[in-house]
């Protein structure tokens, strides 16, 4: 930028400027007359390409674009619901209602059955519970991962269905 450009000859481009190859000193003089900055855009070109712009304004607009892109991104949240292998119907319905709410808000769902102590022998009950859960939410969610043992947990993942 400005005096930091040490190359003797550059190619000048920009608005309201007659472009072409010229000495760096002349390009700097033109930039100073316009009260703008001479900024090196493409240093690897032969000769390097420079542009006369308001550098502070350029940085501001770049920051603004970054902020806009960040605002458009969607953050994916993963909600967890925990069951035991002996979960009763009322508890199941209660947690199912929470799961439906989470899915309608667009969150992913990690549903798991936690086997505590000797309940590990009831793996089949846990799998039945998870598959029943999958049936209940099939209108709202897509199964991302079928029931799978992970240590003392049997985990199943759901993603919300896309709204049409």
C-alpha positions as CSV (number, residue, x, y, z in Angstrom):
1,X,0.0,0.0,0.0
2,X,1.2,3.5,-0.9
3,X,4.9,4.0,-0.1
4,X,5.4,0.3,0.8
5,X,5.2,-0.6,-2.9
6,X,8.9,-1.0,-3.8
7,X,8.6,-2.1,-7.4
8,X,9.8,0.5,-9.9
9,X,7.1,-0.1,-12.5
10,X,3.4,-1.1,-12.0
11,X,0.2,-1.5,-14.1
12,X,-2.4,0.9,-12.8
13,X,-6.1,0.1,-12.9
14,X,-9.2,1.6,-11.3
15,X,-12.2,3.9,-11.7
16,X,-11.6,7.5,-13.1
17,X,-8.0,6.7,-13.8
18,X,-6.3,6.2,-17.1
19,X,-4.7,2.7,-16.7
20,X,-1.5,1.4,-18.1
21,X,2.1,0.6,-17.2
22,X,3.8,3.5,-15.4
23,X,6.4,4.2,-12.7
24,X,5.3,3.7,-9.2
25,X,6.2,7.3,-8.2
26,X,3.8,8.7,-10.9
27,X,1.0,6.3,-9.7
28,X,1.6,7.5,-6.1
29,X,1.4,11.1,-7.2
30,X,-2.0,10.5,-9.0
31,X,-3.3,8.7,-5.8
32,X,-2.2,11.6,-3.6
33,X,-3.9,14.1,-5.9
34,X,-7.2,12.2,-5.6
35,X,-6.7,11.8,-1.8
36,X,-6.9,8.0,-2.2
37,X,-4.6,5.0,-1.6
38,X,-2.5,3.1,-4.1
39,X,-3.1,-0.6,-3.2
40,X,-1.2,-3.6,-4.8
41,X,-3.9,-6.1,-5.9
42,X,-2.0,-8.7,-7.8
43,X,1.7,-8.8,-6.8
44,X,2.6,-11.9,-8.8
45,X,1.7,-10.4,-12.2
46,X,4.3,-8.9,-14.5
47,X,4.3,-5.9,-13.9
48,X,2.3,-6.0,-10.6
49,X,-1.2,-4.6,-10.7
50,X,-2.2,-1.7,-8.4
51,X,-5.5,0.1,-8.0
52,X,-6.3,3.5,-6.6
53,X,-9.1,3.1,-4.0
54,X,-10.0,4.4,-0.5
55,X,-8.4,1.6,1.6
56,X,-10.4,2.2,4.8
57,X,-13.7,2.1,2.9
58,X,-12.5,-1.1,1.1
59,X,-11.7,-2.8,4.5
60,X,-15.1,-1.6,5.9
61,X,-17.0,-3.1,3.0
62,X,-15.0,-6.4,3.2
63,X,-15.9,-6.7,6.9
64,X,-19.5,-5.9,6.1
65,X,-19.6,-8.8,3.5
66,X,-18.0,-11.2,6.0
67,X,-20.7,-10.3,8.6
68,X,-23.4,-10.8,6.1
69,X,-22.2,-14.2,5.1
70,X,-21.9,-15.2,8.8
71,X,-25.5,-14.1,9.4
72,X,-26.7,-16.3,6.6
73,X,-25.1,-19.4,8.0
74,X,-27.3,-21.9,9.9
75,X,-26.1,-23.2,13.2
76,X,-27.0,-26.8,13.7
77,X,-27.9,-27.7,17.3
78,X,-28.0,-31.2,18.6
79,X,-30.5,-31.9,21.4
80,X,-30.2,-35.1,23.5
81,X,-32.9,-37.2,24.9
82,X,-32.1,-39.9,27.4
83,X,-34.0,-43.1,28.2
84,X,-33.5,-46.0,30.4
85,X,-34.2,-49.6,29.2
86,X,-37.2,-49.7,31.5
87,X,-38.8,-46.4,30.5
88,X,-42.5,-46.4,31.1
89,X,-45.2,-45.2,28.6
90,X,-45.9,-41.8,30.3
91,X,-42.2,-40.9,30.4
92,X,-41.8,-42.0,26.8
93,X,-44.7,-39.8,25.7
94,X,-43.4,-36.8,27.7
95,X,-39.9,-37.1,26.1
96,X,-41.5,-37.7,22.7
97,X,-43.3,-34.4,23.0
98,X,-40.0,-32.6,23.8
99,X,-38.4,-34.4,20.8
100,X,-41.2,-33.2,18.4
101,X,-40.7,-29.6,19.6
102,X,-36.9,-29.8,19.1
103,X,-37.4,-31.3,15.6
104,X,-40.0,-28.6,14.6
105,X,-37.4,-25.9,15.6
106,X,-34.9,-27.5,13.2
107,X,-32.5,-29.1,15.7
108,X,-30.9,-32.5,15.2
109,X,-31.8,-35.1,17.8
110,X,-29.5,-37.6,19.6
111,X,-31.7,-40.2,21.4
112,X,-30.0,-42.7,23.5
113,X,-30.8,-45.5,26.0
114,X,-28.3,-45.5,28.9
115,X,-27.7,-48.8,30.5
116,X,-26.8,-48.5,34.2
117,X,-25.2,-51.4,36.1
118,X,-26.8,-54.7,35.3
119,X,-29.4,-53.3,33.0
120,X,-26.9,-53.9,30.2
121,X,-28.5,-57.3,29.8
122,X,-31.6,-55.6,28.4
123,X,-30.1,-54.4,25.1
124,X,-33.0,-55.7,23.2
125,X,-35.5,-53.6,25.2
126,X,-33.3,-50.5,24.5
127,X,-33.4,-51.2,20.8
128,X,-37.2,-51.8,20.8
129,X,-37.6,-48.5,22.6
130,X,-35.5,-46.6,20.1
131,X,-37.2,-48.2,17.1
132,X,-40.6,-47.3,18.6
133,X,-39.4,-43.7,19.1
134,X,-38.3,-43.7,15.4
135,X,-41.8,-44.8,14.3
136,X,-43.4,-42.0,16.4
137,X,-41.3,-39.2,14.9
138,X,-41.1,-40.5,11.3
139,X,-43.4,-37.7,10.0
140,X,-41.0,-35.0,11.4
141,X,-37.6,-36.6,11.2
142,X,-35.3,-38.8,9.1
143,X,-33.1,-41.4,10.8
144,X,-29.5,-40.5,10.3
145,X,-28.1,-43.4,12.3
146,X,-29.8,-46.7,13.3
147,X,-29.4,-47.9,17.0
148,X,-25.8,-48.6,17.7
149,X,-24.0,-49.5,21.0
150,X,-21.4,-47.0,22.1
151,X,-20.1,-48.1,25.5
152,X,-23.0,-48.2,27.9
153,X,-25.2,-46.2,25.5
154,X,-27.3,-47.3,22.6
155,X,-27.5,-44.2,20.3
156,X,-29.8,-43.2,17.5
157,X,-29.5,-40.0,15.5
158,X,-32.3,-38.0,13.8
159,X,-32.3,-35.0,11.5
160,X,-35.4,-32.9,10.9
161,X,-37.2,-33.3,7.5
162,X,-36.9,-30.4,5.1
163,X,-39.9,-28.2,4.9
164,X,-41.4,-27.9,1.5
